[in-house]
Amino acid sequence: MGFAHNNVLHGNHFRKDWQRRVRTWFDQPGRKLRRRTARKTKAATLGVRPTSLLRPAVRAQTVRYNRKVREGRGFTLAELKEAGIGRKEARGVGVVVDHRRRNLSEEGKKVNVDRLKAYKARLIVFPRKAGKPKTGDSSANDLKAETTRVAIPLPTVTSAEAPRKITAEEHEFQAFRTLRVARANQRHEGARKARAAKKEEEEAAKKK
């Protein structure tokens, strides 16, 4: 094999014993059966416990995806407090807590508080010992009620508005300018208050 011009020489390894280095997966059918058996065992151990932990409904990030609602990491401390569930208690009854998340809107907070209250209404806490129930455990009548392992579904996203004609008022409304003015007012609010207070002091000093 010849090489033309001033090129790099090939470093091909044609004499490797590659058959010793081939990875095989002949145990795949056995692993499949093992996983299935493990799932059955786990389901029997969990009993009537929900199949998944309760997570909040949050909006996806960025303007492109924020119309979508998905499951978040965990409920905020404010949501738990309003729903009447303790921080440590939540972890014991299958509610995920995220102390870093913050509520940015009252509407989003209300959705998750309602979600927690619905979960709490359906929750049945079995006592560790049948003859010795503790505070927080469900009553004897509640324990006889039918149980379900199905998770509470995410709330439905508001349906899109039907097509209609734009009104004259909406046509004249300047959205970009309104936002810019609102941002400017917020930015200069402190300086304007300070200027107004200084002016009042000067006027009061003149009257004296």
Rosetta silent file (secondary structure, phi, psi, omega in degrees, C-alpha in Angstrom):
SEQUENCE: MGFAHNNVLHGNHFRKDWQRRVRTWFDQPGRKLRRRTARKTKAATLGVRPTSLLRPAVRAQTVRYNRKVREGRGFTLAELKEAGIGRKEARGVGVVVDHRRRNLSEEGKKVNVDRLKAYKARLIVFPRKAGKPKTGDSSANDLKAETTRVAIPLPTVTSAEAPRKITAEEHEFQAFRTLRVARANQRHEGARKARAAKKEEEEAAKKK
SCORE:     score description
SCORE:     0.000 S_00000001
   1 L     0.000  120.989 -178.187    0.000    0.000    0.000 S_00000001
   2 L  -102.625  159.539  178.474    1.596    3.248   -1.088 S_00000001
   3 L  -124.372  134.013  179.318    1.044    6.806    0.090 S_00000001
   4 L  -102.266  147.858  175.272    1.203    9.885   -2.107 S_00000001
   5 L    67.740 -178.337 -174.341    2.288   13.383   -1.040 S_00000001
   6 L   -91.795   63.854 -178.080    3.284   14.550    2.424 S_00000001
   7 L  -100.246  165.684  178.505    0.257   13.171    4.317 S_00000001
   8 L   -71.739  136.571  178.885   -0.019   11.673    7.789 S_00000001
   9 L   -73.565  139.456 -179.576    0.631    7.938    7.894 S_00000001
  10 L   -68.377  143.348  177.582   -2.382    5.853    8.913 S_00000001
  11 L  -110.057   40.642 -176.980   -2.317    4.218   12.337 S_00000001
  12 L   -69.991  136.860  179.611   -4.742    1.394   11.541 S_00000001
  13 L  -106.826   94.042 -176.377   -4.550   -1.630   13.830 S_00000001
  14 L   -89.880  -10.183 -174.399   -5.469   -4.587   11.671 S_00000001
  15 L  -109.066   20.785  177.296   -3.997   -7.300   13.939 S_00000001
  16 L   -68.877  143.454  175.653   -6.081   -6.630   17.110 S_00000001
  17 L   -86.270   71.674 -169.773   -7.589   -9.684   18.794 S_00000001
  18 H   -67.649  -24.218 -177.346  -11.026   -7.991   18.685 S_00000001
  19 H   -65.780  -23.929  176.719  -13.016  -11.161   19.466 S_00000001
  20 H   -77.142  -19.779 -174.342  -11.756  -11.045   23.071 S_00000001
  21 H  -104.597    8.460  179.183  -13.042   -7.471   23.480 S_00000001
  22 L   -80.670  132.371  179.219  -16.618   -7.933   22.188 S_00000001
  23 L   -95.944  130.197 -179.360  -19.327   -7.308   24.831 S_00000001
  24 L  -114.660  156.067  179.969  -22.319   -9.654   24.719 S_00000001
  25 L  -128.640   54.905  179.965  -25.772   -9.416   26.309 S_00000001
  26 L   -73.510  -12.938 -179.970  -26.954  -13.024   26.301 S_00000001
  27 L   -90.346   10.599 -175.891  -28.440  -12.494   29.775 S_00000001
  28 H   -61.654  -45.955  178.072  -30.998   -9.958   28.489 S_00000001
  29 H   -60.966  -38.771  178.463  -34.069  -12.288   28.658 S_00000001
  30 H   -65.615  -40.516  178.444  -33.084  -13.333   32.197 S_00000001
  31 H   -64.335  -38.128  179.175  -32.667   -9.710   33.282 S_00000001
  32 H   -60.152  -45.788  179.476  -36.094   -8.875   31.832 S_00000001
  33 H   -65.345  -39.219 -179.610  -37.699  -11.610   33.950 S_00000001
  34 H   -64.712  -42.130  178.715  -35.731  -10.499   37.026 S_00000001
  35 H   -64.219  -40.823 -179.675  -36.909   -6.882   36.637 S_00000001
  36 H   -64.238  -43.051  177.721  -40.510   -8.006   36.225 S_00000001
  37 H   -63.169  -39.393  179.665  -40.324  -10.155   39.368 S_00000001
  38 H   -64.837  -38.474  178.209  -38.741   -7.244   41.284 S_00000001
  39 H   -64.226  -42.151  178.766  -41.584   -4.933   40.204 S_00000001
  40 H   -63.475  -42.947  179.695  -44.188   -7.434   41.429 S_00000001
  41 H   -62.952  -43.526 -179.497  -42.386   -7.832   44.755 S_00000001
  42 H   -64.700  -42.550  179.431  -42.135   -4.065   45.202 S_00000001
  43 H   -62.432  -38.864  178.678  -45.849   -3.569   44.370 S_00000001
  44 H   -68.210  -35.169  179.794  -46.806   -6.226   46.943 S_00000001
  45 H   -69.897  -40.338 -179.008  -44.581   -4.560   49.563 S_00000001
  46 H   -68.758  -28.083  179.124  -46.047   -1.107   48.920 S_00000001
  47 L    68.370 -120.939 -177.037  -49.598   -2.421   49.306 S_00000001
  48 L   -96.387   11.150  178.677  -52.104    0.394   48.779 S_00000001
  49 L   -65.600  144.431  179.630  -49.458    3.111   48.708 S_00000001
  50 L   -58.641  149.670 -177.224  -49.666    5.403   45.602 S_00000001
  51 L   -69.125  -25.833 -179.751  -47.480    4.365   42.698 S_00000001
  52 L  -139.333  158.087  178.376  -45.795    7.795   42.558 S_00000001
  53 L   -74.790  154.928 -179.913  -45.149   10.730   44.884 S_00000001
  54 E   -81.644  127.413  179.154  -47.311   13.852   44.696 S_00000001
  55 L  -125.705  156.242 -176.347  -45.633   16.728   42.836 S_00000001
  56 L   -76.474  162.365  174.219  -46.868   20.263   42.065 S_00000001
  57 E   -93.916  120.116 -178.180  -48.246   21.529   38.767 S_00000001
  58 E  -127.734  160.228  175.687  -45.850   24.109   37.319 S_00000001
  59 E   -85.750  141.856  176.044  -45.488   26.017   34.084 S_00000001
  60 L   -67.340  157.979 -175.662  -42.625   25.070   31.789 S_00000001
  61 L   -79.172  162.424  177.044  -39.842   27.639   31.408 S_00000001
  62 H    70.298  157.231 -177.598  -39.368   30.291   28.680 S_00000001
  63 H   -62.443  -30.038 -176.309  -41.994   32.092   26.599 S_00000001
  64 H   -68.616  -38.100 -172.189  -42.013   29.267   24.063 S_00000001
  65 H  -112.769    0.427 -172.305  -43.120   26.527   26.487 S_00000001
  66 L   -73.028   -1.727  173.771  -44.814   28.330   29.397 S_00000001
  67 L   -81.115  -11.896 -179.082  -48.290   27.482   28.077 S_00000001
  68 L   -91.380  143.860  176.419  -47.600   23.850   29.049 S_00000001
  69 E  -110.555  129.828 -179.826  -48.251   22.506   32.539 S_00000001
  70 E  -136.816  173.610  177.229  -45.974   19.763   33.883 S_00000001
  71 E   -78.276  132.645  178.402  -45.025   18.194   37.208 S_00000001
  72 L   -90.333 -173.882 -178.406  -42.506   20.212   39.214 S_00000001
  73 L   -74.718  -47.904 -177.398  -39.839   19.062   41.651 S_00000001
  74 L  -167.227  165.884 -179.394  -41.710   19.754   44.897 S_00000001
  75 E   -78.228  148.983  177.781  -44.233   21.936   46.721 S_00000001
  76 L   -78.141  162.720  179.461  -43.169   25.234   48.293 S_00000001
  77 H   -66.637  -32.872  178.958  -43.278   25.791   52.044 S_00000001
  78 H   -66.302  -40.352  178.868  -45.963   28.477   51.547 S_00000001
  79 H   -64.859  -42.624  178.982  -48.215   26.008   49.674 S_00000001
  80 H   -63.791  -40.521 -178.583  -47.801   23.386   52.403 S_00000001
  81 H   -64.448  -42.411 -179.299  -48.570   25.937   55.125 S_00000001
  82 H   -69.104  -32.084  179.488  -51.775   27.093   53.403 S_00000001
  83 H   -81.387  -10.524  178.343  -52.901   23.486   52.853 S_00000001
  84 L    80.304   33.326  178.436  -52.266   22.674   56.527 S_00000001
  85 L  -119.333  130.239  179.605  -49.515   20.097   55.997 S_00000001
  86 L   -73.159  157.977 -177.923  -46.282   20.197   58.000 S_00000001
  87 H   -64.857  -44.929  179.630  -42.886   20.125   56.317 S_00000001
  88 H   -76.012  -33.810  178.835  -41.780   16.905   58.013 S_00000001
  89 H   -64.016  -37.221 -177.111  -45.255   15.378   57.817 S_00000001
  90 H   -58.974  -41.999 -177.973  -45.330   15.884   54.027 S_00000001
  91 H   -65.566  -27.713 -179.136  -42.321   13.627   53.454 S_00000001
  92 H   -81.301  -19.063 -177.541  -44.032   10.838   55.408 S_00000001
  93 L  -110.849   17.188  172.929  -47.278   10.919   53.399 S_00000001
  94 L    85.724   23.591  177.536  -45.760   10.955   49.901 S_00000001
  95 E  -108.892  126.879 -178.544  -45.624   14.722   49.214 S_00000001
  96 L   -85.163  135.468 -178.923  -42.375   16.092   47.763 S_00000001
  97 E  -113.261  135.212  175.059  -41.075   19.365   49.251 S_00000001
  98 L  -125.587  103.341 -175.530  -38.783   21.838   47.445 S_00000001
  99 L   -73.259  -12.085 -177.926  -37.596   24.569   49.820 S_00000001
 100 L   -88.538  -24.178 -176.791  -35.925   26.510   46.972 S_00000001
 101 L   -69.791  146.398  179.283  -39.001   27.017   44.802 S_00000001
 102 L  -124.611  146.032  176.667  -40.889   30.328   45.102 S_00000001
 103 L   -85.182  121.214 -178.274  -44.487   31.208   44.230 S_00000001
 104 L  -101.334   -7.968  178.422  -44.548   33.903   41.552 S_00000001
 105 L  -149.098  149.254  178.689  -48.331   34.121   41.126 S_00000001
 106 H   -68.583  -34.359 -179.035  -51.423   33.694   43.283 S_00000001
 107 H   -64.081  -46.628  179.479  -53.100   31.606   40.558 S_00000001
 108 H   -63.879  -37.219  178.884  -50.251   29.057   40.453 S_00000001
 109 H   -65.466  -42.744 -178.351  -50.164   28.894   44.248 S_00000001
 110 H   -63.206  -40.199  179.751  -53.939   28.294   44.435 S_00000001
 111 H   -58.721  -45.159 -177.453  -53.734   25.418   41.919 S_00000001
 112 H   -75.023  -32.096  175.636  -51.137   23.613   44.034 S_00000001
 113 H   -65.541  -43.666  176.766  -52.911   24.322   47.338 S_00000001
 114 H   -62.145  -36.777  178.834  -56.106   22.813   45.877 S_00000001
 115 H   -64.104  -41.898  178.390  -54.019   19.859   44.650 S_00000001
 116 H   -67.135  -40.996 -179.375  -52.672   19.300   48.173 S_00000001
 117 H   -66.025  -39.302  177.785  -56.128   19.600   49.747 S_00000001
 118 H   -64.366  -39.740  178.580  -57.598   17.076   47.282 S_00000001
 119 H   -66.212  -41.518 -178.812  -54.738   14.680   48.080 S_00000001
 120 H   -65.749  -35.861  179.625  -55.222   15.202   51.823 S_00000001
 121 H   -67.516  -33.613 -179.059  -58.974   14.466   51.512 S_00000001
 122 H   -87.575  -12.668 -173.275  -58.251   11.159   49.738 S_00000001
 123 L   -70.145  133.874  173.976  -55.319   10.218   51.988 S_00000001
 124 L  -123.537  117.364 -178.852  -55.664    7.192   54.280 S_00000001
 125 L  -101.813  111.808  179.120  -52.870    6.742   56.830 S_00000001
 126 L   -79.835  137.964  178.077  -52.709    3.171   58.163 S_00000001
 127 L   -70.307  151.178  179.305  -51.359    2.799   61.714 S_00000001
 128 L   -65.548  -39.910  175.598  -48.060    0.957   62.158 S_00000001
 129 L  -115.867  126.841 -173.608  -49.710   -1.259   64.792 S_00000001
 130 L   -58.153  -37.935 -175.750  -53.359   -2.179   64.189 S_00000001
 131 L   -86.123  -12.133 -176.002  -54.325   -2.000   67.880 S_00000001
 132 L  -126.737   77.835  177.371  -52.411    1.210   68.706 S_00000001
 133 L   -72.056  144.219  179.114  -53.318    4.093   66.340 S_00000001
 134 L  -106.163  172.981  177.825  -51.376    7.347   66.808 S_00000001
 135 L   -64.966  134.579 -176.857  -52.347   10.971   66.183 S_00000001
 136 L   100.274  -20.111  177.153  -52.582   11.607   62.468 S_00000001
 137 L   -75.209  152.794 -179.468  -53.655    8.048   61.617 S_00000001
 138 L   -72.808  156.568  179.972  -57.007    7.543   59.890 S_00000001
 139 L   -74.478  171.432 -177.802  -60.070    6.408   61.809 S_00000001
 140 H   -63.380  -36.793  179.547  -61.428    2.852   61.680 S_00000001
 141 H   -67.518  -38.683  179.854  -64.211    3.861   59.233 S_00000001
 142 H   -66.231  -33.891 -179.117  -61.712    5.521   56.880 S_00000001
 143 H   -66.663  -24.621  179.693  -59.564    2.388   56.833 S_00000001
 144 L   -83.257  -12.318 -177.423  -62.530    0.392   55.470 S_00000001
 145 L   -67.903  158.372  179.740  -63.030    2.788   52.539 S_00000001
 146 L   -70.000  139.679 -179.097  -62.008    1.795   49.015 S_00000001
 147 L  -111.692  153.538  176.218  -58.458    2.732   48.092 S_00000001
 148 L  -136.507  145.545 -179.522  -56.915    3.671   44.764 S_00000001
 149 L  -101.252    2.630 -178.006  -53.276    3.909   43.730 S_00000001
 150 L   -73.685  132.450 -179.556  -53.956    6.229   40.794 S_00000001
 151 L   -73.260  155.403  177.641  -52.186    9.596   41.138 S_00000001
 152 L   -70.343  124.615 -176.316  -54.087   12.884   41.056 S_00000001
 153 L   -69.703  160.043  177.066  -53.927   14.118   37.429 S_00000001
 154 L   -69.007  149.321  179.731  -52.508   17.498   36.484 S_00000001
 155 L   -65.756  148.141 -179.734  -55.056   20.318   36.098 S_00000001
 156 L   -72.818  138.282  178.603  -56.333   20.942   32.595 S_00000001
 157 L   -72.582  143.250 -179.440  -54.825   23.922   30.823 S_00000001
 158 L   -57.436  135.172 -178.381  -57.302   26.683   30.002 S_00000001
 159 L   -70.963  152.087 -178.140  -58.771   26.191   26.543 S_00000001
 160 L   -68.109  147.875 -179.874  -57.913   28.659   23.801 S_00000001
 161 L   -71.930  141.440 -179.579  -60.292   31.535   23.154 S_00000001
 162 L   -67.013  150.416 -179.747  -62.538   31.167   20.117 S_00000001
 163 L   -61.454  139.786  178.692  -61.696   33.386   17.098 S_00000001
 164 L  -153.345  168.413  179.184  -63.349   36.823   17.157 S_00000001
 165 L   -77.964  144.613  177.598  -62.955   40.291   15.678 S_00000001
 166 L   -76.415  130.589 -179.956  -60.525   42.722   17.307 S_00000001
 167 L   -76.193  164.569 -179.574  -62.347   45.618   18.955 S_00000001
 168 H   -64.380  -37.434  179.559  -61.437   49.247   18.302 S_00000001
 169 H   -64.405  -42.301  178.537  -60.192   49.637   21.867 S_00000001
 170 H   -67.534  -34.813 -179.829  -57.851   46.622   21.507 S_00000001
 171 H   -66.280  -37.359 -178.425  -56.645   47.916   18.141 S_00000001
 172 H   -80.449  -18.087 -176.547  -55.668   51.292   19.646 S_00000001
 173 L   -67.662  130.820 -179.624  -53.984   49.738   22.706 S_00000001
 174 L  -104.484   96.877 -173.870  -50.176   49.990   22.565 S_00000001
 175 H   -65.865  -46.937 -176.872  -48.896   46.944   24.427 S_00000001
 176 H   -62.844  -44.145 -178.817  -45.150   47.605   24.021 S_00000001
 177 H   -65.223  -40.691  179.746  -45.422   51.255   25.091 S_00000001
 178 H   -60.479  -43.861  178.591  -47.604   50.337   28.098 S_00000001
 179 H   -64.683  -41.829 -179.497  -45.011   47.807   29.286 S_00000001
 180 H   -64.152  -41.410  179.759  -42.135   50.277   28.815 S_00000001
 181 H   -65.883  -41.976  179.049  -43.967   52.987   30.756 S_00000001
 182 H   -62.836  -40.756  177.840  -44.804   50.547   33.571 S_00000001
 183 H   -65.935  -40.328  179.708  -41.142   49.469   33.796 S_00000001
 184 H   -65.738  -41.369  178.744  -39.965   53.088   33.800 S_00000001
 185 H   -61.930  -41.227  179.159  -42.454   54.000   36.551 S_00000001
 186 H   -66.611  -38.891 -177.887  -41.234   51.125   38.688 S_00000001
 187 H   -68.795  -38.159 -175.367  -37.582   52.039   38.090 S_00000001
 188 H   -97.196    7.156 -175.031  -37.991   55.738   38.951 S_00000001
 189 H   -61.301  -45.165 -178.277  -40.490   55.292   41.811 S_00000001
 190 H   -63.683  -45.360 -179.756  -37.912   55.689   44.582 S_00000001
 191 H   -63.861  -39.790 -179.640  -36.268   58.774   43.082 S_00000001
 192 H   -66.557  -39.197  177.743  -39.655   60.441   42.501 S_00000001
 193 H   -65.040  -42.265  178.985  -40.745   59.804   46.097 S_00000001
 194 H   -63.641  -40.158  179.824  -37.480   61.229   47.415 S_00000001
 195 H   -65.892  -41.644  179.402  -37.862   64.324   45.175 S_00000001
 196 H   -65.444  -40.264  179.178  -41.467   64.852   46.326 S_00000001
 197 H   -65.465  -39.820  179.032  -40.473   64.521   49.997 S_00000001
 198 H   -64.888  -38.589  179.843  -37.618   67.033   49.524 S_00000001
 199 H   -66.029  -40.997  177.406  -39.978   69.484   47.829 S_00000001
 200 H   -62.288  -39.962  178.690  -42.467   69.219   50.708 S_00000001
 201 H   -64.014  -42.125  178.671  -39.672   69.929   53.220 S_00000001
 202 H   -63.467  -41.124  178.212  -38.578   73.000   51.261 S_00000001
 203 H   -65.573  -39.739  179.091  -42.157   74.325   51.097 S_00000001
 204 H   -66.411  -36.833  179.035  -42.617   73.721   54.836 S_00000001
 205 H   -67.323  -36.048  179.153  -39.342   75.576   55.534 S_00000001
 206 H   -66.239  -39.044 -178.396  -40.507   78.558   53.417 S_00000001
 207 H   -66.098  -32.258  178.567  -43.786   78.830   55.341 S_00000001
 208 L   -67.102    0.000    0.000  -41.871   79.068   58.642 S_00000001
